[in-house]
Amino acid sequence: MARWLVAGLGNPGSAYETTRHNMGFLAADLMVRRLKGRFVRSRWKAVAARCEFAGDEVVVIKPHSFMNLSGGPVSAAMCALDVDASHLIVMFDDMDLEPGRIRVRPSGSAGGHKGMKSIIASLGTDRFARVRIGIGHPPAYAQTVDYVLERPDRQEAKLLSFGVAAAAEAVEEIILSGVEAAASKFNGPTLPREEA
């Protein structure tokens, strides 16, 4: 049985719960519901849920160190669980993708995302899978920090929910078939269709 660590990035606390910057948390929540797990407090400054999927152990965490310090809890969990970077998957929000889109990548830079920057610095490598969840660019008049920490309106929230669901499915596909297969399946050019 292989062991995977899946980290959803966000900020803890009710003030941030449904903000754009918390898409990673929302995807982690959905994954744990789908896999019938339960989050409990861990010693890694995170909540963690031990689940099983396709015969593998999947540990899903939500770091509670705040976004900019996500690397500490992720690296601590990896050490405690004896998981290396090849079995780490990180889910996080991305302003360079439209709401509803996701992008699967096997490696790469932080792209300006401070949570990812912290993880890469803590691990000393950027060679781990990531699932980027689109939240769109802020309007020209808006500050980036204000934008990511705002709650979306109802129409945008519906699109974001498609992205969150796709991200959870993409993680399962990575575990089942590998990053390249997941990228081929989920990195398409079209936004998700609303079900009839």
C-alpha positions as CSV (number, residue, x, y, z in Angstrom):
1,M,0.0,0.0,0.0
2,A,1.4,3.4,-1.0
3,R,1.0,6.4,1.1
4,W,0.1,9.9,-0.4
5,L,0.0,13.3,1.3
6,V,-2.5,15.7,-0.2
7,A,-2.3,19.3,1.1
8,G,-5.1,21.8,0.5
9,L,-3.9,25.4,1.1
10,G,-5.9,28.2,2.8
11,N,-6.2,30.3,5.9
12,P,-7.8,28.9,9.1
13,G,-10.7,30.6,10.8
14,S,-14.3,31.5,9.9
15,A,-13.3,34.9,8.6
16,Y,-11.5,33.2,5.6
17,E,-13.8,30.2,5.2
18,T,-15.3,30.8,1.8
19,T,-12.8,33.4,0.4
20,R,-11.1,32.9,-3.0
21,H,-7.8,32.2,-1.2
22,N,-9.3,29.1,0.5
23,M,-10.0,27.0,-2.6
24,G,-7.4,24.5,-1.5
25,F,-9.1,24.1,1.8
26,L,-12.5,23.6,0.1
27,A,-11.1,21.0,-2.2
28,A,-9.5,19.2,0.7
29,D,-12.9,19.2,2.5
30,L,-14.6,17.8,-0.5
31,M,-12.0,15.0,-0.9
32,V,-12.3,14.0,2.7
33,R,-16.1,13.8,2.4
34,R,-15.8,11.8,-0.8
35,L,-13.4,9.3,0.9
36,K,-15.5,9.2,4.0
37,G,-12.7,10.5,6.3
38,R,-12.7,12.9,9.2
39,F,-10.3,15.8,10.0
40,V,-8.7,15.7,13.4
41,R,-6.0,17.9,14.9
42,S,-2.5,16.8,14.3
43,R,0.9,17.6,15.8
44,W,2.0,19.2,12.5
45,K,0.1,22.5,13.0
46,A,-2.6,21.2,10.7
47,V,-5.8,19.2,10.7
48,A,-5.4,15.8,9.0
49,A,-7.7,13.0,7.7
50,R,-6.4,9.5,7.1
51,C,-8.4,8.0,4.2
52,E,-8.1,5.1,1.8
53,F,-8.4,5.3,-2.0
54,A,-7.8,2.6,-4.6
55,G,-5.9,0.5,-2.1
56,D,-3.6,3.4,-1.1
57,E,-3.5,5.4,2.1
58,V,-4.2,9.1,1.5
59,V,-3.6,11.6,4.2
60,V,-5.3,14.9,3.5
61,I,-4.1,17.9,5.5
62,K,-5.1,21.6,5.9
63,P,-2.2,23.6,7.3
64,H,-3.3,25.9,10.1
65,S,-0.2,28.0,10.1
66,F,-1.7,30.6,7.7
67,M,-1.0,30.6,4.0
68,N,2.4,32.2,4.0
69,L,3.8,29.6,6.3
70,S,2.3,26.5,4.7
71,G,5.8,24.9,4.2
72,G,6.3,24.1,7.9
73,P,3.2,21.9,8.4
74,V,3.6,20.2,5.0
75,S,7.3,19.3,5.6
76,A,6.5,18.1,9.1
77,A,3.7,15.8,7.8
78,M,6.0,14.5,5.1
79,C,8.7,13.6,7.7
80,A,6.3,12.1,10.2
81,L,4.5,10.0,7.5
82,D,7.7,9.1,5.6
83,V,6.3,10.5,2.3
84,D,8.7,11.9,-0.3
85,A,7.9,14.6,-2.8
86,S,6.9,12.1,-5.5
87,H,3.8,11.3,-3.3
88,L,2.9,14.9,-2.4
89,I,0.0,16.7,-4.1
90,V,-0.8,20.3,-3.3
91,M,-4.1,22.1,-4.2
92,F,-4.2,25.9,-4.2
93,D,-5.9,28.9,-5.7
94,D,-4.5,30.6,-8.9
95,M,-5.3,34.0,-10.2
96,D,-3.9,33.1,-13.7
97,L,-6.8,30.7,-14.3
98,E,-10.4,31.6,-14.9
99,P,-12.9,30.6,-12.1
100,G,-13.9,27.0,-12.9
101,R,-10.7,25.9,-14.6
102,I,-8.0,23.8,-13.0
103,R,-4.4,23.0,-14.1
104,V,-2.5,19.9,-13.1
105,R,1.3,20.2,-13.1
106,P,4.1,17.7,-12.1
107,S,6.4,20.5,-10.9
108,G,7.2,24.2,-11.4
109,S,7.8,27.5,-9.6
110,A,5.5,29.1,-7.0
111,G,4.2,31.6,-9.6
112,G,3.9,34.3,-7.0
113,H,1.8,32.2,-4.7
114,K,3.1,32.6,-1.2
115,G,1.9,29.3,0.2
116,M,3.6,27.5,-2.6
117,K,6.7,29.6,-2.2
118,S,6.8,28.5,1.5
119,I,6.5,24.8,0.6
120,I,9.2,24.9,-2.1
121,A,11.5,26.7,0.3
122,S,10.8,24.2,3.1
123,L,11.2,21.1,0.9
124,G,14.1,22.4,-1.1
125,T,12.4,21.2,-4.3
126,D,9.6,22.2,-6.6
127,R,9.3,18.6,-8.1
128,F,5.9,17.6,-6.6
129,A,2.4,17.5,-8.1
130,R,0.1,20.4,-7.8
131,V,-3.5,21.2,-8.8
132,R,-4.1,24.9,-9.4
133,I,-7.7,26.0,-8.9
134,G,-8.6,29.1,-10.9
135,I,-10.0,32.2,-9.2
136,G,-9.4,34.8,-11.9
137,H,-7.6,38.1,-12.0
138,P,-8.8,41.0,-9.7
139,P,-10.4,44.0,-11.4
140,A,-7.9,46.8,-12.3
141,Y,-9.1,48.9,-9.3
142,A,-8.7,46.1,-6.7
143,Q,-5.7,45.2,-4.6
144,T,-4.6,41.6,-4.9
145,V,-4.7,41.0,-1.2
146,D,-8.2,42.3,-0.9
147,Y,-9.4,40.3,-3.9
148,V,-8.1,36.9,-2.7
149,L,-9.5,37.5,0.8
150,E,-13.0,38.4,-0.5
151,R,-16.0,36.1,-0.7
152,P,-17.2,35.7,-4.3
153,D,-20.8,36.5,-5.3
154,R,-23.2,33.7,-6.0
155,Q,-22.5,33.4,-9.7
156,E,-18.8,33.3,-9.3
157,A,-19.1,30.9,-6.3
158,K,-20.9,28.5,-8.6
159,L,-18.0,28.5,-11.1
160,L,-15.5,28.1,-8.3
161,S,-17.4,25.1,-7.0
162,F,-16.8,23.4,-10.4
163,G,-13.1,24.0,-10.0
164,V,-13.1,22.7,-6.4
165,A,-14.9,19.5,-7.6
166,A,-12.5,19.1,-10.6
167,A,-9.5,19.5,-8.3
168,A,-10.7,16.7,-6.0
169,E,-11.3,14.4,-9.0
170,A,-7.9,15.4,-10.4
171,V,-6.1,14.3,-7.2
172,E,-7.8,10.9,-7.4
173,E,-6.7,10.6,-11.1
174,I,-3.1,11.4,-10.1
175,I,-3.2,8.7,-7.5
176,L,-4.8,6.2,-9.9
177,S,-3.0,7.0,-13.2
178,G,-0.2,9.5,-12.6
179,V,0.3,13.3,-13.1
180,E,0.5,13.2,-16.9
181,A,-2.7,11.3,-17.3
182,A,-4.5,13.7,-14.9
183,A,-3.1,16.7,-16.8
184,S,-4.3,15.2,-20.1
185,K,-7.8,14.7,-18.7
186,F,-8.2,18.0,-16.7
187,N,-6.1,20.6,-18.4
188,G,-8.6,21.2,-21.3
189,P,-9.4,24.6,-22.8
190,T,-13.0,24.7,-21.9
191,L,-14.8,25.7,-18.7
192,P,-17.0,23.1,-17.0
193,R,-20.5,22.8,-18.3
194,E,-23.5,23.2,-15.9
195,E,-25.3,19.9,-15.7
196,A,-28.7,19.8,-17.2
